[in-house]
Amino acid sequence: MPQRSSHRVVLVVDDNSNPFEMSCAIEIFGLARPELGRELYDFRLCAAERETRMRDGFFTLTGVAGLEAAESADTLIVPNRPDTEVPRAERVLDVIRRAHARGARLVGFCSGAFTLAEAGLLDGRRAACHWMWAEDFRARFPRVRLEADVLFVDDGDILTASGSASALDLGLHLVRRDHGVEIANHVSRRLVFAAHRDGGQRQFVERPVPAVPDESLGPLLAWAQERLGEPLTVADLAARAAVSPATLHRRFRSQLGTTPLAWLTGERVALACRLIERGEERLDVVAARSGLGTAANLRARLRRETGLSPSAYRRRFGTGPADLTRPAPPGAPAP
């Protein structure tokens, strides 16, 4: 039988909550993963009322635990809903405040930032919310350092995601933080979702569907991912795509919300993490195979991205069923 996790994630559902973000949390934190030989999280769903009317009355949620379930949460996902002007129930805010006081990690998806701000927990701190509500949020909570044009913000023990789909990005970011890149990649393959979109990427993509002729970056990204250990530069990427570096930069900005160099560096750091997780202890080898060049650069980049040194990262994530979490070979079906 898979080992049970001792890390409890609890999601609080409130009146008019969004079902999409609830489903994202269930998909990432609540599903059984017997192929890993262990459960990643102990997930619970709770609500303030025995019957909770979900967004726009599409359905009513029943049969979940009461708010007392939140008292044992290691990670508490706070309610979010579209009617941001309606005050949250005080007893829900009290549960959130108590969770924060005892050291639980707090997570807000989309308008969940409003809930955290109403609880008084975001003053002086960084946060993200949906661009549509950014102006209203700033007016109501001027002491919060809102970052209105990013996918999510990791401020340590409080994390916020900007919109509905970015709940998946933030959820996978938490899996990476808790269990490492290999496990996060496994979860993303189950989701058939991009394994890593950095939190600093923009919320709004100027051209989500490429125009004709097809200018998708997909083939170029796949080509580069197979050559991360080579001395690839932005100029090399532009030459492969048969465009100028300036045009490539515009395409990355419009399609991915980041720059070619930032994307390339992020992919190399992710590869270095996977190599360390799989047991490679020679930092010069990890640096060379990931394209980061030197052990010193590897240390700097890894600490910047994960907050850990290579040795600390190895101690935290260097164990597990690597054969089950190893990325599938090209053409293989997703697990």
Secondary structure, DSSP 8 states (H G I E B T S, - for coil): --B--S-EEEEEE-TT--HHHHHHHIIIIIS--GGGTB-S-EEEEEESSSEEE-GGGS-EEES-B-GGGGGG-SEEE----S-TTS---HHHHHHHHHHHHTT-EEEEETTHHHHHHHTT--TTSEE---GGGHHHHHHH-TTSEE-TTSSEEE-SSEEEESSSTHHHHHHHHHHHHHH-HHHHHHHHHHHTS-S---TTS-S--S-SS--TTT--SHHHHHHHHTTTTS---HHHHHHHHTS-HHHHHHHHHHHTSS-HHHHHHHHHHHHHHHHHHTT---HHHHHHHHT--SHHHHHHHHHHHHSS-HHHHHHHHS-S-HHHHS---TT----
